[in-house]
Amino acid sequence: MSTNTITINGKERYYEPAPHDIDVENFRKVITSRRSVRKFTQKPIPQAVLDDCLDMALLAPCSSGLQQWEFYVVRSADKKAKLVKACMSQLAAKTAAELIVCVARTDRIDDFAKQMLREWPMPDVPPLVKRYYQLIPYNYSSGPLNSFAYAKKAAFALGGLVAAVPRGPYTKSEVELWAAKSTALACENLVLAFRAHGFDTCMMEGFDAARVSKLLHLKDGAFPIMVIGAGERADDGVFWPQVRFDRKLFVHEV
Ligand SMILES: Cc1cc2nc3c(=O)[nH]c(=O)nc-3n(C[C@H](O)[C@H](O)[C@H](O)COP(=O)(O)O)c2cc1C
């Protein structure tokens, strides 16, 4: 539990100053040298590096702080062979030192909302925060055949005529998208962390989700969003230069 506090306008506030000694050029090097690597050498990734990268993945931002992700490091030779096949035997999967299945979960929302209140990192949970997490089960439950979802959608659409309202996620698929968004952010942290440690990755969504779910015994409410192959980049592991279209297509100041 953190005890850092600062007094602002006579009120005691939590204090976490931003560090200013970060080397942006090294950060840029991590970002710009990350490429999708389709061929890895046989060099293993040390366990400490793997753990550090996974720990950095878990620090990604996540909607409502609910940590919608899960990472399965597939270690058994039998499971790995099956996973490679489920990844359509892509070279990136076949040659990777490690294969990590990134799973998004919508079935732990209520439990994690309760856990958040139990593990709140300060002595008192602010009343608004308490209310927020108490309401989470209602916010994200779609009900049988999306019945709650459509009722909420209609109610908020009406309210939306006079004020700004949340327009979702309400339906099962919207809640899945919600979970996938946060999980994808953790995936990005993971691949950048590998790069910072001198290793490389390939994110893959070219896989048979039904086979991967079966392999990992995933239950309803848990679904794989990508498989990440990781290892040391082979000399011919990047197949072509990076392609990015004109910035003007993507960045708008309005
Ligand atoms: C969600 C996602 C899924 C991807 N799936 C695959 C895949 O199945 N196989 C593959 O070789 N590359 C895959 N890629 C890698 C992309 O093809 C690659 O990121 C893109 O071509 C840009 O190249 P770069 O990553 O080297 O910048 C995927 C990337 C993302 C973000």
The ligand as an SDF file (V2000), in Angstrom:
LIG
                    3D

 31 33  0  0  0  0  0  0  0  0999 V2000
   -3.8440   -8.5200  -34.5850 C   0  0  0  0  0  0  0  0  0  0  0  0
   -2.7380   -8.9230  -35.5000 C   0  0  0  0  0  0  0  0  0  0  0  0
   -2.7590  -10.1620  -36.1180 C   0  0  0  0  0  0  0  0  0  0  0  0
   -1.7170  -10.5740  -36.9340 C   0  0  0  0  0  0  0  0  0  0  0  0
   -1.7190  -11.8420  -37.4580 N   0  0  0  0  0  0  0  0  0  0  0  0
   -0.6470  -12.2710  -38.1320 C   0  0  0  0  0  0  0  0  0  0  0  0
   -0.5490  -13.6250  -38.5460 C   0  0  0  0  0  0  0  0  0  0  0  0
   -1.4260  -14.4380  -38.2960 O   0  0  0  0  0  0  0  0  0  0  0  0
    0.5500  -13.9990  -39.2250 N   0  0  0  0  0  0  0  0  0  0  0  0
    1.5700  -13.1410  -39.5050 C   0  0  0  0  0  0  0  0  0  0  0  0
    2.5550  -13.5600  -40.1190 O   0  0  0  0  0  0  0  0  0  0  0  0
    1.5030  -11.8440  -39.1100 N   0  0  0  0  0  0  0  0  0  0  0  0
    0.4320  -11.4040  -38.4270 C   0  0  0  0  0  0  0  0  0  0  0  0
    0.3900  -10.1160  -37.9740 N   0  0  0  0  0  0  0  0  0  0  0  0
    1.4970   -9.2130  -38.2570 C   0  0  0  0  0  0  0  0  0  0  0  0
    1.1130   -8.1640  -39.2920 C   0  0  0  0  0  0  0  0  0  0  0  0
    1.0320   -8.7370  -40.5590 O   0  0  0  0  0  0  0  0  0  0  0  0
    2.1410   -7.0490  -39.2110 C   0  0  0  0  0  0  0  0  0  0  0  0
    2.0480   -6.4390  -37.9480 O   0  0  0  0  0  0  0  0  0  0  0  0
    1.9520   -5.9960  -40.2750 C   0  0  0  0  0  0  0  0  0  0  0  0
    2.1380   -6.5400  -41.5440 O   0  0  0  0  0  0  0  0  0  0  0  0
    2.9150   -4.8270  -40.0940 C   0  0  0  0  0  0  0  0  0  0  0  0
    4.2670   -5.2590  -40.0410 O   0  0  0  0  0  0  0  0  0  0  0  0
    5.1850   -4.9480  -38.7700 P   0  0  0  0  0  0  0  0  0  0  0  0
    4.5410   -5.6190  -37.5770 O   0  0  0  0  0  0  0  0  0  0  0  0
    6.5280   -5.5610  -39.0900 O   0  0  0  0  0  0  0  0  0  0  0  0
    5.2190   -3.4790  -38.5880 O   0  0  0  0  0  0  0  0  0  0  0  0
   -0.6390   -9.6990  -37.1770 C   0  0  0  0  0  0  0  0  0  0  0  0
   -0.6260   -8.4530  -36.5590 C   0  0  0  0  0  0  0  0  0  0  0  0
   -1.6520   -8.0650  -35.7250 C   0  0  0  0  0  0  0  0  0  0  0  0
   -1.5920   -6.7360  -35.0340 C   0  0  0  0  0  0  0  0  0  0  0  0
  1  2  1  0
  2  3  1  0
  2 30  2  0
  3  4  2  0
  4  5  1  0
  4 28  1  0
  5  6  2  0
  6  7  1  0
  6 13  1  0
  7  8  2  0
  7  9  1  0
  9 10  1  0
 10 11  2  0
 10 12  1  0
 12 13  2  0
 13 14  1  0
 14 15  1  0
 14 28  1  0
 15 16  1  0
 16 17  1  0
 16 18  1  0
 18 19  1  0
 18 20  1  0
 20 21  1  0
 20 22  1  0
 22 23  1  0
 23 24  1  0
 24 25  2  0
 24 26  1  0
 24 27  1  0
 28 29  2  0
 29 30  1  0
 30 31  1  0
M  END
$$$$
